[in-house]
């Protein structure tokens, strides 16, 4: 297949879920198919990315949108177009690439759109190039959980964002031949609202050879002072990892340190915690203090996982599969998580992790693991076994390949082969830049 990938400029090293998922899927697809990349954001990806694609196009970002007057903002408050910015340069480049491939007699077989924020750019290609909407998480479901867990003063804004997301999804998912998500709850949520959509699950994976437990403390790479997780040394006993500016992670870190951690310290006063991840928000940075380390960006998260005794995932909102749990499992690290953290995972409470929602229950689960090395070893081993069996990136990439093949063979693709539909302009754009 000849596939055009529309994605925001991915980062390197792989420090966010978007880039992590995209890299491993594109690396596999690029060795089996002809893969072209159109990336947004005004910057070309780094060298480890560019070798994956036959061609990379990175248009300069369009002019920033001017802020509407207050009356206009009120009038358009629920408009789907208010949720994510539209970039006319990306739209022009997309239309140009599609037209140029057709003129050369080698049209693309499918457009793979990675992320729901970019779906608006594919709308004008309906009938010309079939679209796979790889949205990963159901944003409507995620925003509803954020609304449900938000403080009272933030609920009106959270509700408005949920309503915008709902209208955005209704408008743009209908133009896709098929939609891809990472977990069954996200698929079921979309099907309840859009019963006629074709929705496939392509779960996230983990590189279980890279994220592997070190045999001994001497094999642990990274900063000095991080040692074997079962020794009484100055390493954090608990770790929580993720982008520390991402709203659900911020909410979880604050909730854990302010509400749950004091309950654990009633029994273990000297307990040490590490909040590991890039771009800590002011709320997360303020959590740093005696026994709490806020690392900011780290070159390699594995030393922190290797040194800790327990991985905590106290999320109160969000959707999709949590890469952080997959990585912890892959490192044979026992996990305590809330139920919402386990969406889409084959979580078996008491067998491969402990699940708790109430603060006291969460604290008790952490204490039970700290007190019981055998339980830690059993849960960690079971988690790693599950990752090896069900969450390899090759398996996920083959599922995505199957979805792309269905899209390429869809009625939209057949109609495109029978006739050429002129690309409509948007905002004064023509079909070429």
KAVENRA-V761457 format. One record per backbone hydrogen bond with DSSP energy under -1.0 kcal/mol. CO is the residue of the C=O (numbers start at 0). NH is the residue of the N-H. Records with the same first field share a line. If there is no record, write none. Layout:
CO->NH / NH
This chain:
0->33
1->108 / 109
2->35
3->111
4->37
5->113
6->39
12->14
15->19
16->20
17->21
18->22
19->23
20->24
21->25
22->26
23->27
24->28
25->29
28->31 / 32
33->2
34->53
35->4
36->56
37->6
39->8
45->48 / 49
46->50
48->51
49->52
54->36
56->38
68->72
69->73
70->74
71->75
73->76
75->78
78->81
79->82
86->90
87->91
88->92
89->93
90->94
91->95
92->96
93->97
94->98
95->99
96->100
97->101
98->102
99->103
100->105
101->104
109->3
110->131
111->5
112->133
114->117
115->118
117->120
118->121
121->124
122->125
124->127 / 128
129->110
130->176 / 177
131->112 / 133
132->134 / 179
133->114
134->136
135->181
137->141
138->142
139->143
140->144
141->145
142->146
143->147
144->148
150->153
153->157
154->158
155->159
156->160
157->161
158->162
159->163
160->164
161->165
162->166
163->167
164->168
165->169
166->170
167->171
168->172
171->174
172->175
177->132
178->199
179->134 / 135
180->201
182->186
183->187
184->188
185->189
186->190
187->191
189->193
193->196
197->178
199->180
205->207
206->210
209->211
215->218
216->219
222->225
227->230
230->232
232->234
236->308 / 309
237->273
238->311
239->275
242->245
243->280
245->249
246->250
247->251
248->252
249->253
250->254
251->255
252->256
253->257
254->258 / 259
255->260
259->263
260->264
263->266 / 267
267->270
271->236 / 237
272->292
273->239
274->294
275->241
277->243
280->284
281->285
283->286
284->287
288->291
290->272
291->288
292->274
295->276
300->304
301->305
302->306
303->307
309->238
310->335
312->337
321->325
322->326
323->327
324->328
325->329
326->330
327->332
328->331
333->310
334->353
335->312
336->355
338->341
341->344
344->346
347->350 / 351
352->349
353->336
357->361
358->362
359->363
360->364
361->365
362->366
363->367
364->368
365->369
366->370
371->375
372->376
373->377
374->378
375->379
376->380
377->381
378->382
379->383
380->384
381->385
382->386
383->387
384->388
385->389
386->390
390->205
391->395
392->396
393->397
394->398
395->399
396->400
397->401
398->402
399->403
400->404
401->405
402->406
403->407
404->408
406->409
409->413
410->414
411->415
412->416
413->417
414->418
425->428
